[in-house]
Structures are given as structure tokens and as C-alpha cells.
């Protein structure tokens, strides 16, 4: 942060150098500058990229230093998340934001709710990045404004100890601005389209871009069927496009996350170009499901390739897609990840069908044989039934250990009747420690939940609607929302303040002096919540 007193002195010199700036107050300008530390999105990208790189280095030395994020679909949601983190933990260390393409499609498209198939407007991702950082910067300005008012009160009362204490808080201020891992889907077109969109995202503030190896015009949600991957050369061209965008804009330490959907993708649109046995294209094609054929067995329009000295015919579907051999998903994920890390990616993301440390760790162990410092970003997805998955894992472990599991029905373990059993309690503890365990045993540097705030918004709205429109009426809001906000110290209970009313009053005072008509007087009903920060 800027040193408060030094900044005032600098501005005083600037004002005194002009003949007609005498109405400008140096301390007011200093406050406005400190409240607006980041002038552009590129300033944010540079600042947050350095944070991510530092965190990656720390994780390499100590796996307990993993990072986390929650997906946010609106600037206000991201802002409230970071305000809560600062309130509860006093800093934002290793806590990021995630921008989910799924939530952009479902909630931010002008077409209305869409499936996660890259059909939303390309500019909507960059717009959400800009919106998130606008709200985070506003959170800084609001909180600093409160400190400035504390400083003024200490001065007026002559409390020099308090004045020094508040000034120290201003000089050591911890910003709400943190890295955003931003989802560019499959790049929204060819490599040039990927480059142009990446530039927009970086200019909005993104220091980290996540891109997946699906075919852009066939893109599916990672937890749905029908995924189609591209040959490595095509994907690497898009990784290069993102790196060029970072470097053109001066974000030389920008972070690229290369995601592979190969575990759940049984199809490819293209047969890879190969020039010699064992090259990257040949390795990709080796996973194709093929039948050996002779020349006289070929049908009209058949596609054939030469593999290991034999003529083979890849199995082609009516959709004109080619299918991979069954059971090759993990091997393809490992090759995808190694190839991406060797060709410009900084982190990898393996989209899995369940949260299983053994499965993830097995793949990362193979990757680390080639790239020793390989690190994963992992999707702690709401598409997983976490309760059922972990209860079944514990059931299987108990069965293997020879324990009596006759009182449990493996297919019904989600049932509430099991909630207080030894199995369920053990499973819940494994869920609680999943992130720390996976960071240690499966190379996961960053844990994220893609769309948690989509679910929390739905859940809280359901609870309020049930109470308010039911027999609880107004008490449904008061007891279920406002009373909890007050008792938990939720700053948003003073919604006028959160929306910038006090900052507006500050500016009115700067601009018009005693003539300013301010909103924060004795008749402002927000004074009923005076003790809330």
C-alpha cells in the first residue's frame, strides 16, 4: 500500500506547484488514491500473477500451503466472499476467486440460461472479470473510508495513540483484490479467437486462464457425456495463443492451467498428423479404437491409417467422430498433462468423475516421473455426490478390511438413517480433510468449487420464500436473515453503506465543502446498525 503521510506530502507539492489548485485538499486526494490502488486491469493482473507464482513456489516447498477458491457468478458475490474471508481470517492468503464458464452460461448470457456448451457471448467472461474486480476495489474503498473516518475521529478527540494505530492500519492495509482463475472454455474458436479473448480477459484483470482440450464447437460440460477432444498439436497452439496474449500485455508471469477432459471423453474429431512412429501425433492415434484391415476389405469412404506396420481402420461413428479404445482415459490424461506442462502450461487440471485421492494420485505420480514439480488445479465439483461417494469409499475399505458391513446397504448410503453411524462419521471426516490430504498425496495445489454460490443462492432463497410466504411471514425474514446478519456481523446489513453511500458523502465533502448535502445524517435509518462494521 501507499504510505499515507508520504502521499499527502507528495500531493501538497503538486498542488503548490500550480497557481489555481488551492481549493484541492492534499489529504482528500491521498485518500482517493489509496482507495483506488489499482488503476487498470493490467495493474491487477501483474499484482495477482506475482501472488500466484509466490504461492506455487511455497506449495513446492510445503504441500500444506495449498490454495483454494469458490466460483462466483456476480461481482457482489465475489465481494461478499472476500469481505467474509478478511473478517474471519484477517488476510486473504492463498484464497482466490474462480470464474466458472458453467455459471457464465447459466446466469450471465443475454440468451438466458444456457447449458455449458460455449454458446454464451464471448465477451461475457471478460465482462464478469471486470465486474468482480470493480466490486473488490469498491470493497477496498469502503473499508478504507471507514478507517479514514476513524482517523478523523481520533484527531478530533486528540487521541494520538488511536490516531497512530489507525494510520498503521491504513499503511498496512490488506486489499480484497486476489487472483481469479478464469475459464476460457475450449478457446471459443481457433487459436486466433483464443488469443483475442485471452487478451480481453487479461486486460480485465485475469492473471490465470484455464483452457480445456475439448473441440471448441463440440464443447460439453466436464461432467456430462459426449465430450470430444482434440489432438495435442491443436491444443498446444491455443496454449501458445494464451501465452502470447500474456506476454504482449506485459504479464510475463501469467499462469496457464491446461485442463484435460480425456478421462470422460471417448471421442475425437480428428486423427492426429504424424510424421514418424512414436511422435506426439502417433501417440494420440495409438489410443484410437481400430480394426486391422486389408486393402480389399476397405469400403467406400473408409479412413485408414498405418500403425506398427499394419493397416488399421479407426472406428468412425455416424457423427463422423472417431472413438477411443475403452479404458484408455487415464493414460490419455497422463499424456495430455505431460505434453501441456512441457509446452507452456504452468498447472494442469484433470477432470474426474469422482473425488478419489487414489485415482488422482495415481495419475499425478505418473506425470511427476516426467515433470517432477507438476501441480494440479482440482475441481471439487458440486456434480459429485460427495456424501454418497465417500460413504461408498469407506464401505469398500471396511469390507476389504474384513469388517462387518451387513447393517449397510451400499446403494442406499445417502439415506439419512446412516447419518450417525460409524461409517458416515468416518466418511465426513474424510470429506473434511480431503483438500489437505489431496494436496499432500495427489499434488493438488489449488482446490476450487466451480459453482457453489449458484447453489447457496438457490438454497437461501428457497428458505426465505418458504418462511416469508408461509406462516412465519415477516418473521421469516427477520429471524432467518436480518437477525443473523446483525449477530454474525455481516457488513451488508448496512446495505446503503455497502452500496457506496458513505463514500459518496466523502466525495461530496471533498468537492463542495460545507455546502455538501450528505445522506449520512441522523435521519439515516442505517444508524440503527451503528455497531456493524
N, C-alpha and C positions, 0 to 999 in steps of 0.2 A: 504493500500500500504506500501511498504518498505520505510523507511526514507533514503533519498538519501545519505546524508553525513555520516550517521552511517554505511550504507552498504559499502561505499568506505573505511572507516576506517577498517572495518572487513576484507575486501578483501586484503587491504595493509598488514595486519598482516599475512594473509595466504601466500601471495607472499613472504614476508620477511622470513618466516619460511623455505622456500625452497632455495636451492643454485642455481638452474638453471631456475628460473621462472622470471628473471629480465626483460625479454622482454615483459612480460604481464603488461598491464596498468590497475590499480585498477579501475579507473573511467569507463573505457570501459567495464570491466566485470560487474560493478554495473549497467550500462545502459542495458546490455544484460539481466541481471537477472530481472530488473524492467520491461523490455519489455516482459518478459516471466513469469508472476506471477504464472500461473497455469501450473504445470509440467505434470500432468496426468489428465485423465478424472475423476478419483475419487476425485481429488482436486476440480474440477469444481462441481461435484455432491454434495460434502459436503458444499461448499460455497453457491450454489444456493438453496439447500434444506433449509438452515438456513434462506435465504431470503424469501422463500415461507411461512415457518412457521411463521415468523415475520409478513408477510403481512396478513396471515389468522387471527392471533391474533388481528391485527389492524382493520380488517374488522368486527370482532365480536363486537368490541367497537364502530365502526362508519361505517355504511354501505356506506358512500361516499368514503371510501378507497378501492373501488373495484379495481380489476386488469384487464389487457387487453393483448391480443396478436393478432398477424397476422400470418397465416400459410406461411411458406417459403419452397420452394422446392429445393433450392440450397444455398450453403454457401455464395455466393456472394450476393444473395437477402437478406438473413438474416443480413449480414454485413452492407449493404447499409441502411437497415431499422434502425438498431441501431445507425449508424452514423447520420442519419437524426433525430432520437429522441434526441440524445445528442445535436445536433446543435440547434434544436428548443426549447428544454425544459431543457437543461443543465445537466440533470441527467436521469437515466433510471428507476426511482422509479415506481414500480407497472406495469412495461411494460415488457412483456415476449416475447418468441417465441413459436409458435405452430408448431409441426411436424405432418402433415396430412398423414395418411395411404392412403387416396384417391390420394394425389399428388405423393406419392411414386409409387403407382400402375400406375398412368397415365404418369409419367415423368421419373421415376428412375429405371425402370425394364429393364433387359437385353433382355427380350422378346419383348420390345417395349411397346407402350401404352396399358394398360390393364384396365378392369373395376375394381371397388373397391370390390374385392371378395377374398382377401388374396391369390392371385396367384403369386405375385411377390416374389423374393428371400427373405428369412427370414433375411439375413444379411444386406439387403439394408437399413433397418431402422436405425440400429446401425451405418452403414457407413455414413448416412446423418447426424446423431447427431454429429459424429466425424468431419465431414466436416464443419458443421455450427460452431462448436467451434474453428476449425482451422482458419476460416475466422474472427471470432470475436476476437480471440487472435491476429491475424495479424493486425486488426484494432487498437488494443491497441498499438502494436509495432510501427505502422506507426505514430499514433498521438503523442506518447511519443518521437519518433525520431524527430518530428518537434519541440517539446519542448526542447529537448537537443540541437538542432541547435540554437534555440532562446537563450538558456543559454550560449552557446559558443560565440554568437554574443555580448551578454551583457558583458561578461567577457572581450572580445577583445576591446570593446569600453570604458571599465572602468565604466559602468553604474551599480553601486551597487544596486540601488533601483530596476532596472529592473531585475537584477540577483536574488535578493531576491523574487521578485514577481513570476518569472518563477519557481524557486526552490519550492516555496509554491504550485504551480500548480502540480508539479511533485509529491510532497509528498501527496497531497490530490487528486490524480488522480482518476477519476471515470471510472471504466472498462466498456467495451462493453459487457462483459460476463453476461448474465442474465439467469434465469430459462427457460428451454424448457419443455413444456408439450408434451410428446411423445406418439404417438398412437401405441399400440401393437395389434390393431385389437381385435380379439377374442382369441388371445394367440397362434395362428399358430399350433394347435395340442392339445395334452393332457397337463396336469399340468406340467409334466416334460419338455415338449417343451417350455411351457410358462416361466418356471424358467430359462432355458438355454438362451432363447432370452432376457429375462429381464436382466440377468447378462451382456450380451453383451452391451445392451443399457446403463446400469448404468456405466459400465467401460468406455463407450464413453463419459459420462458426464451427462446422464439423471438423474435428481433428482425427476422427476414426471412422472409416467407411467399411461396412460389411457387404460382401458380394458373394453370390452363390453360383454354383456351376450348372444350374439348370438352363435349358433352352429358353431364351427370353420370351418368345411368343407362345411358349407352351407352359410357362411358369405356373407351378401349383404351390399351395401351402405345404410347408415341410412335413406336416402331419396328416396329409391326405394322399390318396392314391394318384397314380397317373403321372408321376414325375419323370422327366426326360432330361438326361444330362448331355453335356457337350464334350467333344474331345479336348484334351488338355491344352492344345495349342490355341484353341478358341478362347478358353478361359484365361490363359496366361496373357493374351492380348488385352483383355479387359482389366486384369490386374495392372498391366503396364499403363493402360489409359488412366487409371486412378492415380498411379504414382506420378505420371507426367502432370496431371492436374495439380497435385500437391506441390510439386517442385516448381511449376510455373508460377504459382501463387506465393512461393517463398515459405511454404510449410514443409521444410525438408525432413522433419521428423514425424510427419503424418503417419498414422497407423492404418494398415490394411488388414482386415480379417477375411480370410478366404474360407468360405463355407462349402462343405461337400454334402450333397443330398444323396450320395450314391448308395447309402445303406438301404434307403427305401425306394430308390429309383431303379426299376428293372428294364428301362428302355433308353435308347439313344436315337437321335435323329440322323446322325451322320456316322459313317465309317471313317475312322481317322486316316489321314495321309501318313504313309510310312515309306521310308526310303531304304531301310535295311533292317534285317532281323534284330529284334531287341530294342529298337529305338522307341521313343515315347508313344508314337502312333501305333506301333506293333503291339506294345504292352496293352494299350487301350483295347485294341481289336482282339487281343487274346481272350478277353472276357466275353466276347460275343458267343451266343448260342448258335453253333454252326453244324451242318451236316456235311460229311465228306461226300463229294460227288465226282463223277467222271464227266468228260465233255459231252458224251452222248446222252447223259441224264438231265442236261440243262433244259429248262423250259423257257418259253418266250418271256423276255424281260428280266430273267433271273440276274441277280447280282452275285458275283463270286469273287473271292479273294484267295491269295496263296498264303498258307500258313504252314511253317515247318516242312516245306517242300511238298505240301499237299494242296489240292484244290478243294476249297470248302465254300458252302453256301450259307451265309448268315440267315437266320430265320427272320423273315420280314412279315409284319402284320398288315392287315388291310389299311391301317392308318399310314402306311409307308414308314413306320418306325421299326427299328431293329431291337430285338430283345437280348438281354444278357443271360448268361448261364445262372441258374438258380444257385444261391449260396455263395455268390462272389461279392456280395455287398461290402463286407468288412475289408477284404483285400483291395477293393476299388477305393474305399475310403482312405486306406493307408497310403496307396499310391497317389491319390489326389492330394492328400495333405503334404506328403514329402515333396511332391512336384511344386506345389504352391509355395511352400517355405523356401525351396531352392531357387525360386524365380520371383521374388519380390514381396511376398506376403510376410507379415510380421506375426500374425496369430492365425490359428485355424479354428474352425467350428465344425464339428461333426454332428449332424442332426440325427438323433437316435429315436427309436420307437418306444423306449422306456428309460427311466433313470436307474441305471445299474452300473455301479462303480467297477465291477469286474469286467463288464463288456467294454466300457470306455477305457479303463486302464489297460486292458489287453491290446487295444489298438494304439494307444499312446506309447506303450512300451516298444512296439514295432517301429513306430515313427521315430522315436528317440534313438534307435540304433543307427539311424542315418542323420538325424538332426537332433543332437543331444539337448539343446535348450528349447525344444518345441513346447509351445504353450497353447492351451485351449481356451476358447470362449465357449461356454456351455449354456444351452437353453433349458432352464428349469421350467419346462413348459406347463401351462395350465391344460394342455391337451393330454397330459399324463393323468391317470387316476392315481395320484400319489399314495393315497390310503390303501387301495387295493394292491397296487404294485408292491409296496413294501411289506404288507401283511403276507402276501404270497411268497415273497423272498424269505421272510422269517419262517413261514410254514415249511418251505422246502429245506431250509437249513436245519430246522428241528427234526424233520423226517430223516434227513441224511445222518443226523447225529444219533438216531435211534430213539428219539423222544416220542412219547405218546401224543399223537395229534388227532386221536379219534373223536374228540369233542369239537373239532373244527370241520367245517365244510369249505374246502379251498375256493370253490366258485362263489361262495356267499360271504367271504370275509369282509366285505364292505359293510355288512349288516351292523346296526347299532348294538345288537346283543353281544358283540365281541369287544366293545369299546374298552371295557375294564379288565380284559383278560391279560395274562402274561404276554401272549403273542402280540396283541395290539399295543401294549405299553412299550414293548421292545421295538416294534416297528416305528412307533412315534419317535423314539429316541434316535433311531437310525435316520429318520427324516430330519430331525433337528440337527444332527451332526453331518448331514450329507455334504454340505458345502465344504466344511473343514476337511472331512475325510477324502472327498474327491480332489480337493486342492493338493492334498498330500500324496494320494495314491493314484491319481489319474491325470495329473498335470494340468488341472483346470485353474487358470489364472483369473478368469473372470466368470462369475456366476450372474446370470440375469434371469428375470422372469419377463417374458415378452409382453404379455397383456394383462397384468394383474389389476391395473386401475380400471380396465374395462369391466372386470368382474366386481371390484369393490363399488364402483358407481351403480351397477345393477343391484347389488345386494343391499346397499344402504337406501337406495330409492325404493326398493320393494318393502323394506322395513318401515320406512316413513309412510308410504302410501297405505299400507295395511293399518297402521295406527291412526293416522290423521283422518282418513276417510272412514274409519271404523268407529268403535265406541269410545276410543281414547280421545278422539277429536284434537283439540289444541294441545292437550297434554301429551299427545303423541310426538309433537314437535318439541315442546318444552323439555320433557323428560328424556326423550330419545336423542335430541340433538343439542339444543342450546345449553341445557344444564350440564351436559357432558363437556361441551366446548369450554364453558366457564371453569369447571372444576379441573379439566385437563390443561388449562392454559393455552387453548388453541387461539392463536392470534387473529384468525379470521372471524372470530365472534365480533370484532370491531370491523365490520365489513367496509365502512366508509374509509377508515384508515388504510385498510388493505388495498382499496381501490385508488389510493393516492390523494385523499382529501387533505391530509396534513401537509404533504409535500406541496400541494397546490397553494395552501396557505403560506408556506415558507416563501414560495416564489412570489406570491402577491406582495409580501412584505419587502422582498428584495427589490421588486420593480417599482412599487408605488409608495413604500414607506408607510407613514401613519394613515394615508388615505386608503389603504387596502381594506376591502370588505372581506373579512375572513369567515370561514364556515365553522371553525372550531371553538366557538364561544360557549357560554354557559347553557344555551338552549340546545346545544347539540346532544341528541339522545345517546350518542356513543359514550358520553361521560358516565353512563350507568355501568360501563365496563372499564372503569378507570384503572383497575389493578391488573388488567390483562396487557401483556407486552405488545 
